[in-house]
Amino acid sequence: FSDIKVEKVKEAIRKCQPSFYGFITAQELGQQRKRCIKISTGSKQFDAILQGGFQTCSISEVFGEY
């Protein structure tokens, strides 16, 4: 699609769902993801499983035996 056509689609979506503000392009998403960081759990082994720790900008769920 051309940039003009993409903007028309985005505007149509905003008109149909005015409360839906989360519509962004893949390029914008890529820029947002670059700002996300990893937060260490304090455990080297657990951080290795998580590939560096818990990532911001996401939801993480952990379960299992304690």
For each residue, the residues with C-beta under 8 A, 3 or more apart:
1: 5 6 9
2: 5 6
3: 6 7
4: 7 8
5: 1 2 8 9
6: 1 2 3 9 10 25
7: 3 4 10 11
8: 4 5 11 12
9: 1 5 6 12 13
10: 6 7 13 14 23
11: 7 8 14 15
12: 8 9 15 16
13: 9 10 16 17 20 23
14: 10 11 17 18 20 23
15: 11 12 18
16: 12 13
17: 13 14 20
18: 14 15
19:
20: 13 14 17 23
21:
22:
23: 10 13 14 20
24: 28 29 32
25: 6 28 29
26: 29 30
27: 30 31
28: 24 25 31 32
29: 24 25 26 32 33
30: 26 27 33 34
31: 27 28 34 35
32: 24 28 29 35 36 57
33: 29 30 36 57
34: 30 31
35: 31 32 57
36: 32 33 55 56 57 58
37: 55 56
38: 47 50 51 52 53 54 55 56
39: 53 54 55 56
40: 47 52 53
41: 46 47 50 53 54
42: 46
43: 46 47
44: 47 48
45: 48 49
46: 41 42 43 49 50
47: 38 40 41 43 44 50 52 53
48: 44 45 51
49: 45 46
50: 38 41 46 47 53 54 55 60
51: 38 48
52: 38 40 47 55
53: 38 39 40 41 47 50
54: 38 39 41 50 60
55: 36 37 38 39 50 52 58 60
56: 36 37 38 39
57: 32 33 35 36
58: 36 55
59:
60: 50 54 55
61:
62:
63:
64:
65:
66:
